[in-house]
Amino acid sequence: MAEIAPSQGEVTGTMSSVSPTVYHMLERMMGKRILVVIDRDFGYEGKLAVVSHNPPGIWLVEGEAVILRSTVISPIPQIVNREAKGEIFLHLDAVQRLESIPEGRPERKGSGGSIGG
């Protein structure tokens, strides 16, 4: 039997293993401020502007790089520092966790509240 080659633009098994349900969740968060955790000490905060399927990722506008810290006394990571970054593209393979930020939360420089986990 002859193999059928995938058509141009079709997703194959070698692409990222992100399921379509993740894209649906991300599309519902469009326009909202989110916190994207890259590793236990670092992440980005910004407004979700675009969800990309190829390459799988998200664009943040009004983005800030954030540093997260936790201690033995306070094990839930807190935002301890921010740096403005503008527009940021983040590949979904690098993302550990996404959190929606409530709209009514007051902006506090240096201490962004708990990020659960």
C-alpha positions as CSV (number, residue, x, y, z in Angstrom):
1,M,0.0,0.0,0.0
2,A,1.3,3.5,-0.8
3,E,1.6,6.0,1.9
4,I,-0.4,9.2,1.6
5,A,1.7,12.3,2.3
6,P,0.1,15.0,4.5
7,S,-1.1,18.0,2.6
8,Q,0.7,21.3,3.1
9,G,-0.2,22.9,6.4
10,E,-1.7,19.8,7.9
11,V,-0.6,18.9,11.5
12,T,1.4,15.7,11.7
13,G,2.6,13.7,14.7
14,T,6.0,15.5,14.7
15,M,4.4,18.8,15.6
16,S,3.9,20.0,19.2
17,S,1.6,17.7,21.2
18,V,-0.7,20.6,22.3
19,S,-4.3,19.5,22.0
20,P,-7.0,21.6,20.4
21,T,-8.7,22.1,23.8
22,V,-5.7,24.2,24.9
23,Y,-6.3,26.5,22.0
24,H,-10.0,26.8,22.9
25,M,-9.1,27.8,26.4
26,L,-6.5,30.3,25.2
27,E,-9.0,31.8,22.8
28,R,-11.5,32.4,25.6
29,M,-8.7,34.3,27.5
30,M,-8.1,36.7,24.6
31,G,-7.8,40.4,25.7
32,K,-7.4,39.4,29.4
33,R,-4.2,39.8,31.5
34,I,-2.5,36.6,32.2
35,L,0.6,35.3,34.0
36,V,2.7,32.8,32.1
37,V,5.1,30.8,34.3
38,I,8.2,29.6,32.3
39,D,10.0,28.1,35.3
40,R,9.7,28.2,39.1
41,D,11.5,31.6,39.3
42,F,10.6,33.3,36.1
43,G,7.6,34.3,33.9
44,Y,5.7,36.9,32.0
45,E,2.6,39.0,32.6
46,G,0.7,40.7,29.9
47,K,-2.5,41.0,27.9
48,L,-3.1,38.0,25.6
49,A,-3.4,39.3,22.1
50,V,-2.9,36.4,19.7
51,V,-3.0,32.6,19.8
52,S,-0.8,31.0,17.2
53,H,-1.3,27.4,16.0
54,N,1.8,27.2,13.8
55,P,4.2,27.6,15.6
56,P,2.1,26.9,18.8
57,G,2.4,29.9,20.9
58,I,0.9,33.1,22.3
59,W,1.6,36.8,21.9
60,L,1.4,39.1,24.9
61,V,1.1,42.9,24.6
62,E,2.0,45.3,27.4
63,G,4.2,42.5,28.6
64,E,6.4,42.4,31.7
65,A,9.1,39.9,32.7
66,V,8.5,38.9,36.3
67,I,10.7,37.2,38.9
68,L,9.0,34.9,41.3
69,R,10.2,34.0,44.8
70,S,9.0,31.6,47.5
71,T,10.4,30.9,51.0
72,V,9.9,28.3,53.6
73,I,7.6,30.6,55.5
74,S,5.7,31.6,52.3
75,P,5.8,28.7,49.9
76,I,3.4,30.2,47.4
77,P,5.5,32.2,44.8
78,Q,5.1,35.9,44.9
79,I,6.1,38.4,42.2
80,V,9.1,40.3,43.5
81,N,10.3,42.2,40.5
82,R,9.1,43.3,37.1
83,E,10.6,44.7,33.9
84,A,8.7,46.1,31.0
85,K,9.1,44.1,27.7
86,G,6.4,45.3,25.4
87,E,5.3,42.6,22.9
88,I,6.4,39.0,23.6
89,F,5.9,35.7,21.7
90,L,6.0,32.6,23.9
91,H,6.2,29.1,22.5
92,L,3.8,26.8,24.2
93,D,6.5,24.1,24.7
94,A,8.2,26.6,27.1
95,V,5.1,27.3,29.2
96,Q,4.7,25.5,32.5
97,R,1.5,27.3,33.8
98,L,-0.9,29.9,32.7
99,E,-3.1,32.0,35.0
100,S,-5.8,34.5,34.4
101,I,-5.4,37.7,36.4
102,P,-8.6,39.1,37.9
103,E,-9.5,42.5,36.4
104,G,-10.3,44.1,39.7
105,R,-6.8,43.3,41.2
106,P,-4.9,46.5,42.0
107,E,-1.6,47.0,40.3
108,R,1.2,46.8,42.8
109,K,4.8,47.3,41.7
110,G,7.1,44.5,42.9
111,S,4.4,42.4,44.6
112,G,1.9,40.9,42.3
113,G,0.1,38.6,44.7
114,S,0.1,34.8,45.0
115,I,0.1,32.7,41.9
116,G,-1.0,29.4,43.5
117,G,0.4,26.1,42.8
